[in-house]
Amino acid sequence: MSKVVVLGAGVSGLTSALCLLENFGDRIANLSILSSEWPGDYHAHDFTSPWAGANWASFAKKHEVDQIRRDKISYLKFEQLAASEPESGVKPYKLKSCFLKKEGLPWYIEQKFVREIKMITEEELNYRNLDPNLYHGVEFLSFTVTPNVYNNYLLAKIRKLGGEVRRVPRLDVITDVVSVVGLVPDLVVNATGVNAGKLLREEEPKELQNVVPIKGQILQIFEDLPYQVMVETLPKELKGRPNQFLNIFPRAEGGCIVGGIFAKGDWSNTVDEDLSKSILKVCRNHVPELRSVTTYNSYVALRPGREGGVRIALSKYRLKNFPETLNVVHNYGIGGAGYQSSYGSAMELCGIVSEVFTNRNKPKCSKL
Ligand SMILES: Cc1cc2nc3c(=O)[nH]c(=O)nc-3n(C[C@H](O)[C@H](O)[C@H](O)COP(=O)(O)OP(=O)(O)OC[C@H]3O[C@@H](n4cnc5c(N)ncnc54)[C@H](O)[C@@H]3O)c2cc1C
């Protein structure tokens, strides 16, 4: 029986913990989640999970088969949760998504993977001030997740399955986990988001460069919209910032969030008022339904980006004062896709953990 520590209580850590308990309940003696921030905390813009949109609209390119697999698994899970456990905070919504024609259509439309696909008519593109010669659009069944509801739902399930939780100050380096728990765990899951690079700086200095924040900025409005809207590349005449786009996701409890931007490498936590004005201008332009809105909050948060994409892999680190090595399975660096690929990533992590458990239980070679 194994002692498992999950480091991080964002959507990656919580989903990993839940999938581990669901799949390896008979092999885990104790699973504890250690984390400096928890669902319900809103003080840290580098604790990303509370601030997400969060919808399902895969960013995977057609050749990124691993990411496509993760996103597919999660879409199917969200579909199941929305139908059978609405208290999870996962709600089905149609998504109207518009792209430049020259960029083609996303894999999930080409593969007809998502439900209820319809092309957006020229008439609607004109209504949304998008030139039908340049843009095309699709409508399909997507999901919106209310982050705090969903993460608390995951946490409740974890505790029901015997998972323990503990708030700790931020660990300085990954091997500090041993002194914090007072033993060498059989397995550590590293789900520390945008802080993973700093945590690994001694063991794997290159990760300090690889993990990068991708700052986002969101406005929260009182007005409702019965569907989600995304415009990936904004028309030039709107004079948006580099990597600015339009995302409008309704919230299950009413109102919408409006974004946004991908500002890579920016660690700051300040709201840019000019950008807020631009986000509202873009919203008015493409969604005349929301021509007049009332903003009640605006905020920024950091997506946990990583060069090369999410890292789901096993590392073995030497420990100074112990003969054992520290087995760490990583699940960090998912950028702007942490919810929409959460189940797929966690199931992939379970595949690696299964091998770790199997190898651990293999009898050691003995001399005859
Ligand atoms: C504006 C915005 C919009 C987004 N929209 C979407 C969307 O529509 N769909 C989607 O799928 N995703 C979206 N995302 C991305 C999504 O929010 C992230 O991918 C996801 O939240 C990352 O979760 P995580 O668990 O990996 O990291 P985090 O949520 O940051 O969790 C990291 C955890 O590790 C803990 N931790 C970190 N360092 C330490 C340490 N040294 N010691 C102890 N504990 C530590 C933290 O306290 C925290 O609990 C959006 C993000 C933003 C900012």
The ligand as a Tripos MOL2 file, in Angstrom:
@<TRIPOS>MOLECULE
LIG
   53    58     1     0     0
SMALL
NO_CHARGES

@<TRIPOS>ATOM
      1 C1         -8.4940   34.2860  -17.7230 C.3       1 LIG1
      2 C2         -8.4200   32.7970  -17.8280 C.ar      1 LIG1
      3 C3         -9.3660   32.0990  -18.5580 C.ar      1 LIG1
      4 C4         -9.2840   30.7060  -18.6660 C.ar      1 LIG1
      5 N1        -10.2480   30.0260  -19.3600 N.ar      1 LIG1
      6 C5        -10.1800   28.6840  -19.4680 C.ar      1 LIG1
      7 C6        -11.1690   27.9650  -20.1880 C.ar      1 LIG1
      8 O1        -12.1080   28.5490  -20.7330 O.2       1 LIG1
      9 N2        -11.0610   26.6020  -20.2520 N.ar      1 LIG1
     10 C7        -10.0310   25.9280  -19.6610 C.ar      1 LIG1
     11 O2         -9.9840   24.7040  -19.7750 O.2       1 LIG1
     12 N3         -9.0860   26.6010  -18.9760 N.ar      1 LIG1
     13 C8         -9.1190   27.9500  -18.8700 C.ar      1 LIG1
     14 N4         -8.1480   28.6290  -18.2090 N.ar      1 LIG1
     15 C9         -6.9650   27.8880  -17.7660 C.3       1 LIG1
     16 C10        -7.1630   27.1860  -16.4380 C.3       1 LIG1
     17 O3         -7.6410   28.1020  -15.4800 O.3       1 LIG1
     18 C11        -5.8130   26.6220  -15.9880 C.3       1 LIG1
     19 O4         -5.2800   25.8010  -17.0140 O.3       1 LIG1
     20 C12        -5.9660   25.7770  -14.7430 C.3       1 LIG1
     21 O5         -6.6540   26.4760  -13.7460 O.3       1 LIG1
     22 C13        -4.5980   25.3590  -14.2210 C.3       1 LIG1
     23 O6         -4.8160   24.6090  -13.0680 O.3       1 LIG1
     24 P1         -3.6210   23.9850  -12.2420 P.3       1 LIG1
     25 O7         -4.2420   23.1500  -11.2010 O.co2     1 LIG1
     26 O8         -2.6540   23.3620  -13.1700 O.co2     1 LIG1
     27 O9         -2.8770   25.2500  -11.5920 O.3       1 LIG1
     28 P2         -3.3950   26.1740  -10.3890 P.3       1 LIG1
     29 O10        -4.8600   26.3510  -10.4320 O.co2     1 LIG1
     30 O11        -2.5690   27.4060  -10.4220 O.co2     1 LIG1
     31 O12        -3.0720   25.3350   -9.0890 O.3       1 LIG1
     32 C14        -1.7660   25.2350   -8.5860 C.3       1 LIG1
     33 C15        -1.8580   24.7480   -7.1440 C.3       1 LIG1
     34 O13        -0.5560   24.5190   -6.6450 O.3       1 LIG1
     35 C16        -0.3910   25.1890   -5.4060 C.3       1 LIG1
     36 N5          1.0170   25.5610   -5.3310 N.ar      1 LIG1
     37 C17         1.7640   26.1790   -6.2710 C.ar      1 LIG1
     38 N6          3.0310   26.3110   -5.8720 N.ar      1 LIG1
     39 C18         3.0930   25.7270   -4.6550 C.ar      1 LIG1
     40 C19         4.1550   25.5370   -3.7330 C.ar      1 LIG1
     41 N7          5.4010   25.9540   -4.0030 N.pl3     1 LIG1
     42 N8          3.8900   24.9410   -2.5270 N.ar      1 LIG1
     43 C20         2.6170   24.5220   -2.2560 C.ar      1 LIG1
     44 N9          1.5760   24.6670   -3.1040 N.ar      1 LIG1
     45 C21         1.8280   25.2640   -4.2830 C.ar      1 LIG1
     46 C22        -1.3210   26.3840   -5.4770 C.3       1 LIG1
     47 O14        -1.6400   26.8380   -4.1870 O.3       1 LIG1
     48 C23        -2.5060   25.7590   -6.2050 C.3       1 LIG1
     49 O15        -3.3350   25.0770   -5.2940 O.3       1 LIG1
     50 C24        -8.2210   30.0080  -18.0480 C.ar      1 LIG1
     51 C25        -7.2890   30.7140  -17.2930 C.ar      1 LIG1
     52 C26        -7.3790   32.0970  -17.1910 C.ar      1 LIG1
     53 C27        -6.3580   32.8350  -16.3720 C.3       1 LIG1
@<TRIPOS>BOND
     1     1     2 1
     2     2     3 ar
     3     2    52 ar
     4     3     4 ar
     5     4     5 ar
     6     4    50 ar
     7     5     6 ar
     8     6     7 ar
     9     6    13 1
    10     7     8 2
    11     7     9 ar
    12     9    10 ar
    13    10    11 2
    14    10    12 ar
    15    12    13 ar
    16    13    14 ar
    17    14    15 1
    18    14    50 ar
    19    15    16 1
    20    16    17 1
    21    16    18 1
    22    18    19 1
    23    18    20 1
    24    20    21 1
    25    20    22 1
    26    22    23 1
    27    23    24 1
    28    24    25 2
    29    24    26 1
    30    24    27 1
    31    27    28 1
    32    28    29 2
    33    28    30 1
    34    28    31 1
    35    31    32 1
    36    32    33 1
    37    33    34 1
    38    33    48 1
    39    34    35 1
    40    35    36 1
    41    35    46 1
    42    36    37 ar
    43    36    45 ar
    44    37    38 ar
    45    38    39 ar
    46    39    40 ar
    47    39    45 ar
    48    40    41 1
    49    40    42 ar
    50    42    43 ar
    51    43    44 ar
    52    44    45 ar
    53    46    47 1
    54    46    48 1
    55    48    49 1
    56    50    51 ar
    57    51    52 ar
    58    52    53 1
@<TRIPOS>SUBSTRUCTURE
     1 LIG1         1 GROUP 0 **** ****
